[in-house]
Amino acid sequence: MSRSPNAPGSLRDDAAALHDDLARLRLDLHREPELGLDLPRTQEKVLAALDGLPLEITTGKRLSSVTAVLRGARPGPTVLLRGDMDALPVAERGDADTISRVDGRMHACGHDLHTSMLAGAAKLLSAHRDDLAGDVVFMFQPGEEGLGGARIMIEEGVLEASGERPVAAYALHVFSSGLPNGAFSSRGGPIMAAADRLRVTVRGAGGHGSTPHRAKDPLPVAAEMVTALQTMVTRAFDAFDPVVITIGSFHSGTVDNVIPDEASFSGTVRSFSAAAHERLKERTVALLEGLARAHGLEADVTYFADYPVTVNDGGEAAFVADTVRDAYGEDRYVAAPRPMPASEDFSFICNEVPSAFIALGACPPGLDPARAAFNHSPEARYDDGVLADGAALYAELAARRLAASPPRPF
């Protein structure tokens, strides 16, 4: 499996021959996006794409997942490949022939490409089964967009699907801007931020706007809290281990001359290390409750710890870089200079197995990657031209990683 990428029968050549099939699957998925953990039509399409392959397939109980195990011809370890499948509640704008046919839903984050590429990898590796010394687990995952589908699949046994835990796991993620088309990018250490949610309700006592001293006005206290959170970021956390707090929603009152009983706000909290992530909840809750008490008010503070930091194993990240350079050429790999502030529930896999999360530039030709609409935009566009190379890289990583592991006796 370590042949030159241009040699006859290489995985890249085999993947190129699958391009039309992968593009059809991607379009089919894109036109009928589904949200969350329950993706029955998506699951049906994945099962159809895997039909006839020598795979041991199971489906999820609490979510519409698909887990497929390919047994290599010779004994060896296990490698896991993850592709997420869920869409977003975004109304797509664009060409009526290719955009989502479901109102208010869109594959705005490119998960339709991930699913298609992983299905392609299953076909490629099934064709090369006799070359494999070990097993490959294909993890088709719902619920990445905020619902922790990876965590549920772990609870349902995806990491034991082959009979033993994987020695490595890999996930590809396309980006509609920020990277040149076809470029792969990764890094060792943190690559995606932890993401938490904050909801706060400040409770006071309403009154007439002309006599605020006779009321307990929650609105200026809530406003002070928003400002104090930004001060906390700069004074309680290391500038070289950053924290980002963004308040995206603030609500209070009904008319200009009435002091309301309550003010509420909510936001997202991002961090890039386990240490900062662990401290954030304690510091945030203590600050907000203390400010409320200082003004004689009460605050209900709810802090949701959603996704941990996505941390690439250093050895696996180096292995990805070497594989990309060898299989595709030096110019196809871009070392990520810093983590991305978005988050990923592949982080739950990273916490259990040495893993690498890899970005793939999918900005369509003719668009400037520096200016194109980013993931989650209703105008985000992804190039089907990357499907074959994405499928091939999934397959290359699994095949080479199995080959690199010590052989096991029969």
C-alpha positions as CSV (number, residue, x, y, z in Angstrom):
1,M,0.0,0.0,0.0
2,S,3.0,2.3,-0.1
3,R,3.2,2.5,-3.9
4,S,3.8,5.8,-5.7
5,P,0.6,7.8,-6.1
6,N,1.1,7.7,-9.8
7,A,1.7,4.0,-10.1
8,P,-1.0,1.9,-11.8
9,G,-3.5,0.7,-9.3
10,S,-2.6,3.2,-6.6
11,L,-5.3,4.3,-4.2
12,R,-5.4,7.8,-5.9
13,D,-6.1,6.2,-9.3
14,D,-8.7,3.9,-7.8
15,A,-10.4,6.9,-6.1
16,A,-10.3,9.0,-9.3
17,A,-12.4,6.2,-10.9
18,L,-15.0,6.5,-8.2
19,H,-15.4,10.3,-8.6
20,D,-18.7,10.3,-10.5
21,D,-20.2,7.9,-7.9
22,L,-19.0,10.0,-5.0
23,A,-20.3,13.2,-6.6
24,R,-23.8,11.6,-7.2
25,L,-23.9,10.5,-3.5
26,R,-22.8,13.9,-2.3
27,L,-25.5,15.6,-4.4
28,D,-28.2,13.2,-3.2
29,L,-27.2,13.9,0.4
30,H,-27.0,17.6,-0.2
31,R,-30.5,17.9,-1.7
32,E,-32.0,16.1,1.3
33,P,-30.2,17.3,4.4
34,E,-31.3,16.1,7.9
35,L,-30.6,17.6,11.3
36,G,-29.4,16.3,14.6
37,L,-29.2,12.7,15.8
38,D,-32.1,11.2,13.7
39,L,-31.1,11.0,10.1
40,P,-33.1,8.1,8.6
41,R,-32.8,9.1,4.9
42,T,-29.1,9.8,5.3
43,Q,-28.6,6.5,7.0
44,E,-30.5,4.8,4.2
45,K,-28.2,6.4,1.6
46,V,-25.1,5.3,3.4
47,L,-26.3,1.7,3.8
48,A,-27.0,1.7,0.0
49,A,-23.6,3.0,-0.8
50,L,-22.0,0.3,1.3
51,D,-24.2,-2.5,0.0
52,G,-22.2,-5.5,-1.3
53,L,-19.0,-4.6,0.4
54,P,-17.3,-7.1,2.8
55,L,-18.3,-5.1,5.9
56,E,-19.8,-6.0,9.3
57,I,-22.4,-3.3,9.7
58,T,-24.3,-2.1,12.7
59,T,-26.6,0.8,13.3
60,G,-27.1,3.0,16.3
61,K,-29.9,2.7,18.9
62,R,-30.1,6.3,20.1
63,L,-29.0,7.9,16.8
64,S,-29.0,7.1,13.1
65,S,-25.3,6.1,13.1
66,V,-23.7,3.5,10.8
67,T,-20.6,1.6,12.0
68,A,-18.9,-0.6,9.4
69,V,-15.9,-2.9,10.1
70,L,-13.6,-4.2,7.4
71,R,-11.5,-7.2,8.4
72,G,-8.1,-7.3,6.8
73,A,-6.8,-10.5,5.3
74,R,-4.2,-10.7,8.0
75,P,-4.4,-10.1,11.7
76,G,-3.4,-6.7,13.1
77,P,-4.6,-3.6,15.0
78,T,-7.6,-1.4,14.2
79,V,-7.8,2.1,12.7
80,L,-10.9,4.2,12.9
81,L,-12.1,6.7,10.2
82,R,-14.8,9.2,11.1
83,G,-17.2,11.1,8.8
84,D,-20.1,13.2,10.2
85,M,-23.4,13.3,8.4
86,D,-25.8,16.0,9.9
87,A,-26.7,19.3,8.3
88,L,-27.6,22.7,9.8
89,P,-30.9,24.7,10.1
90,V,-29.7,27.2,7.5
91,A,-31.7,28.3,4.4
92,E,-29.4,27.8,1.5
93,R,-29.0,30.4,-1.3
94,G,-27.8,29.5,-4.7
95,D,-28.5,27.5,-7.9
96,A,-32.0,25.9,-7.6
97,D,-30.7,22.8,-9.4
98,T,-28.1,21.9,-6.7
99,I,-29.2,23.5,-3.5
100,S,-31.1,21.8,-0.7
101,R,-34.7,20.8,-1.5
102,V,-35.7,21.0,2.2
103,D,-36.6,24.5,3.3
104,G,-34.5,25.8,6.1
105,R,-31.9,23.0,6.0
106,M,-28.5,22.9,4.4
107,H,-25.3,21.0,4.4
108,A,-23.6,24.3,5.2
109,C,-20.6,22.6,6.9
110,G,-19.8,20.1,4.2
111,H,-20.7,17.0,6.1
112,D,-22.2,15.6,2.9
113,L,-18.7,15.6,1.5
114,H,-17.3,13.8,4.5
115,T,-20.0,11.1,4.3
116,S,-19.3,10.6,0.6
117,M,-15.6,10.5,1.0
118,L,-15.8,8.0,3.9
119,A,-18.1,5.8,1.8
120,G,-15.5,6.0,-1.0
121,A,-12.8,5.0,1.4
122,A,-14.8,1.9,2.4
123,K,-15.0,0.9,-1.3
124,L,-11.3,1.5,-1.8
125,L,-10.1,-0.4,1.2
126,S,-12.6,-3.2,0.5
127,A,-10.9,-3.6,-2.9
128,H,-7.5,-3.8,-1.2
129,R,-8.6,-6.0,1.7
130,D,-6.0,-8.6,0.8
131,D,-3.3,-6.0,1.5
132,L,-4.5,-5.1,5.0
133,A,-3.0,-6.5,8.2
134,G,-5.7,-5.4,10.6
135,D,-9.2,-3.9,10.7
136,V,-10.7,-0.6,9.7
137,V,-13.8,0.9,11.4
138,F,-15.8,3.4,9.4
139,M,-17.7,5.7,11.7
140,F,-20.6,7.4,10.0
141,Q,-21.8,9.9,12.7
142,P,-24.9,12.0,13.2
143,G,-25.2,14.9,15.6
144,E,-21.9,16.6,15.3
145,E,-23.5,20.1,15.2
146,G,-23.8,20.6,19.0
147,L,-25.4,17.3,20.0
148,G,-22.3,15.2,20.7
149,G,-23.1,12.3,18.4
150,A,-19.5,11.1,18.8
151,R,-19.9,10.8,22.5
152,I,-23.1,8.8,22.1
153,M,-21.4,6.5,19.5
154,I,-18.6,5.9,22.0
155,E,-21.2,5.0,24.6
156,E,-22.8,2.6,22.1
157,G,-19.4,0.9,21.5
158,V,-17.9,2.3,18.3
159,L,-14.4,2.1,19.8
160,E,-14.9,-1.6,20.4
161,A,-16.6,-2.4,17.1
162,S,-13.7,-4.5,15.8
163,G,-13.2,-6.3,19.1
164,E,-10.4,-4.0,20.3
165,R,-9.8,-0.3,20.6
166,P,-8.2,1.5,17.6
167,V,-4.5,2.4,17.7
168,A,-5.3,5.5,15.7
169,A,-8.3,7.5,14.5
170,Y,-8.6,10.1,11.7
171,A,-11.2,12.6,10.6
172,L,-11.3,14.9,7.5
173,H,-13.2,18.2,7.4
174,V,-13.7,20.3,4.4
175,F,-13.5,24.1,4.5
176,S,-15.2,26.4,2.0
177,S,-12.6,29.2,2.5
178,G,-9.3,29.8,4.2
179,L,-7.4,27.0,2.5
180,P,-6.4,26.6,-1.2
181,N,-8.5,24.0,-3.1
182,G,-7.1,20.5,-2.5
183,A,-4.7,21.5,0.3
184,F,-4.6,19.4,3.4
185,S,-3.8,21.0,6.8
186,S,-3.2,19.8,10.3
187,R,-0.9,20.2,13.3
188,G,0.1,18.4,16.5
189,G,-1.6,19.5,19.7
190,P,-4.7,21.6,20.0
191,I,-6.4,22.1,16.6
192,M,-10.0,23.1,17.5
193,A,-11.3,24.9,20.5
194,A,-13.4,23.7,23.4
195,A,-16.9,25.1,23.2
196,D,-19.2,25.8,26.1
197,R,-22.4,27.7,26.5
198,L,-23.5,30.2,29.0
199,R,-27.0,31.3,30.0
200,V,-27.6,33.9,32.6
201,T,-30.8,35.4,34.1
202,V,-30.4,38.4,36.4
203,R,-33.4,38.7,38.8
204,G,-34.4,42.0,40.3
205,A,-37.6,44.0,41.0
206,G,-39.3,46.0,38.4
207,G,-40.6,49.6,38.8
208,H,-41.2,52.9,37.2
209,G,-38.4,54.3,35.0
210,S,-38.5,57.6,36.8
211,T,-37.7,56.2,40.2
212,P,-35.0,53.5,39.8
213,H,-34.0,53.8,43.4
214,R,-37.3,52.2,44.3
215,A,-36.7,49.2,42.1
216,K,-33.9,46.7,41.7
217,D,-32.9,47.2,38.1
218,P,-31.4,44.0,36.6
219,L,-30.5,45.6,33.2
220,P,-27.4,47.6,34.1
221,V,-26.2,44.7,36.3
222,A,-26.5,42.3,33.3
223,A,-24.7,44.9,31.1
224,E,-21.9,45.1,33.7
225,M,-21.6,41.3,33.7
226,V,-21.1,41.3,29.9
227,T,-18.3,43.8,30.3
228,A,-16.8,42.0,33.3
229,L,-16.6,38.8,31.4
230,Q,-14.3,40.4,28.9
231,T,-12.1,41.8,31.7
232,M,-11.9,38.4,33.2
233,V,-10.6,37.0,30.0
234,T,-7.7,39.4,29.9
235,R,-6.9,39.3,33.7
236,A,-7.6,35.7,34.8
237,F,-6.2,33.8,31.8
238,D,-2.9,33.7,30.1
239,A,-2.8,35.7,26.8
240,F,-0.8,32.8,25.3
241,D,-3.5,30.3,26.3
242,P,-6.4,32.3,25.0
243,V,-10.1,32.3,26.0
244,V,-12.9,33.8,23.9
245,I,-16.2,34.8,25.3
246,T,-18.9,36.1,23.0
247,I,-22.3,37.2,24.2
248,G,-24.6,36.7,21.3
249,S,-28.0,37.3,22.9
250,F,-29.2,39.9,25.4
251,H,-32.9,40.5,26.3
252,S,-34.6,42.7,28.9
253,G,-37.7,44.9,29.2
254,T,-40.7,45.8,27.1
255,V,-41.0,49.6,26.9
256,D,-38.7,52.6,27.7
257,N,-40.2,53.7,31.0
258,V,-40.6,50.4,32.8
259,I,-37.8,48.8,34.8
260,P,-38.1,45.1,34.1
261,D,-37.9,42.3,36.7
262,E,-35.3,40.3,34.7
263,A,-32.5,40.6,32.2
264,S,-31.0,37.6,30.4
265,F,-28.1,36.9,28.1
266,S,-26.4,34.0,26.6
267,G,-23.2,33.3,24.8
268,T,-20.4,30.9,23.7
269,V,-17.2,30.3,25.6
270,R,-14.1,29.0,23.8
271,S,-10.8,27.8,25.1
272,F,-7.7,26.0,23.7
273,S,-6.3,24.0,26.5
274,A,-7.7,21.5,29.0
275,A,-6.4,23.6,31.9
276,A,-8.2,26.8,30.7
277,H,-11.3,24.8,29.9
278,E,-11.4,23.4,33.4
279,R,-11.0,26.8,35.1
280,L,-13.5,28.6,33.0
281,K,-16.7,27.3,34.5
282,E,-15.6,28.0,38.1
283,R,-14.3,31.5,37.4
284,T,-17.3,32.5,35.2
285,V,-20.0,31.3,37.6
286,A,-18.2,32.9,40.6
287,L,-17.8,36.2,38.8
288,L,-21.5,36.5,37.7
289,E,-23.0,35.3,41.0
290,G,-20.7,37.7,42.9
291,L,-21.7,40.7,40.8
292,A,-25.4,40.0,41.3
293,R,-24.9,39.8,45.1
294,A,-22.9,43.0,45.1
295,H,-25.9,44.8,43.7
296,G,-28.5,43.0,45.9
297,L,-29.8,40.9,43.1
298,E,-29.9,37.3,42.2
299,A,-28.5,35.5,39.1
300,D,-29.3,32.1,37.7
301,V,-26.1,31.0,35.9
302,T,-26.2,27.9,33.8
303,Y,-22.9,26.8,32.3
304,F,-23.0,24.0,29.7
305,A,-19.7,22.2,29.0
306,D,-20.3,21.0,25.4
307,Y,-17.2,19.9,23.5
308,P,-13.6,19.6,24.9
309,V,-10.5,20.8,23.1
310,T,-9.7,18.8,19.9
311,V,-6.2,17.7,20.5
312,N,-4.2,16.0,17.8
313,D,-1.7,13.4,18.9
314,G,1.8,14.7,17.9
315,G,2.8,11.4,16.3
316,E,-0.4,10.9,14.3
317,A,-0.3,14.5,13.1
318,A,3.3,14.0,11.8
319,F,2.1,10.7,10.2
320,V,-0.6,12.6,8.4
321,A,1.8,15.2,7.1
322,D,4.2,12.6,5.9
323,T,1.4,10.6,4.2
324,V,0.0,13.7,2.4
325,R,3.5,14.8,1.2
326,D,4.3,11.3,-0.1
327,A,1.0,10.5,-1.7
328,Y,0.1,14.0,-3.1
329,G,3.3,16.1,-3.1
330,E,4.9,18.6,-0.8
331,D,2.7,21.5,-2.0
332,R,-0.5,19.8,-0.9
333,Y,0.3,19.9,2.8
334,V,-0.1,23.2,4.8
335,A,1.0,23.2,8.4
336,A,-1.7,24.9,10.5
337,P,0.0,27.7,12.4
338,R,-2.5,27.8,15.2
339,P,-5.7,26.1,16.4
340,M,-9.1,27.1,14.9
341,P,-11.6,28.7,17.3
342,A,-14.4,26.5,16.0
343,S,-15.1,23.3,17.9
344,E,-15.6,19.6,17.0
345,D,-17.0,16.6,18.8
346,F,-14.2,14.5,17.2
347,S,-12.6,15.8,20.4
348,F,-14.3,12.9,22.3
349,I,-12.5,10.4,20.1
350,C,-9.2,12.3,20.5
351,N,-9.7,12.0,24.3
352,E,-9.8,8.2,23.9
353,V,-7.5,7.3,21.0
354,P,-4.4,8.8,19.5
355,S,-6.0,10.8,16.7
356,A,-5.6,13.5,14.0
357,F,-8.2,15.9,12.7
358,I,-7.3,17.1,9.2
359,A,-8.7,20.1,7.2
360,L,-9.2,19.9,3.5
361,G,-9.6,23.0,1.3
362,A,-12.7,22.7,-0.8
363,C,-13.2,26.3,-2.1
364,P,-14.5,26.0,-5.6
365,P,-12.2,27.1,-8.5
366,G,-12.7,30.7,-9.4
367,L,-13.4,31.8,-5.9
368,D,-10.8,33.4,-3.7
369,P,-10.3,31.3,-0.6
370,A,-9.6,34.4,1.4
371,R,-12.9,35.9,0.5
372,A,-15.3,33.0,-0.1
373,A,-18.2,32.4,2.2
374,F,-17.1,30.4,5.2
375,N,-18.6,27.2,6.6
376,H,-22.1,27.6,8.1
377,S,-22.9,30.4,5.7
378,P,-26.1,30.1,3.5
379,E,-23.8,30.8,0.6
380,A,-21.0,28.4,1.5
381,R,-19.9,26.3,-1.5
382,Y,-17.8,23.2,-1.7
383,D,-16.0,21.7,-4.7
384,D,-16.8,18.1,-5.6
385,G,-13.4,17.9,-7.2
386,V,-11.9,17.2,-3.7
387,L,-14.0,14.1,-3.1
388,A,-11.7,11.5,-4.7
389,D,-8.6,12.8,-3.0
390,G,-10.4,13.0,0.3
391,A,-11.5,9.4,0.0
392,A,-8.0,8.3,-1.1
393,L,-6.4,10.1,1.9
394,Y,-8.8,8.3,4.3
395,A,-7.8,5.0,2.7
396,E,-4.1,5.9,2.6
397,L,-4.0,6.8,6.3
398,A,-5.7,3.6,7.3
399,A,-3.7,1.3,5.0
400,R,-0.3,2.9,5.9
401,R,-1.0,3.1,9.6
402,L,-1.9,-0.6,9.7
403,A,1.3,-1.4,7.7
404,A,3.3,0.6,10.1
405,S,2.1,-1.4,13.1
406,P,4.1,-4.5,14.2
407,P,2.6,-7.6,12.6
408,R,0.7,-10.1,14.7
409,P,1.1,-13.9,14.5
410,F,-1.8,-16.0,13.1
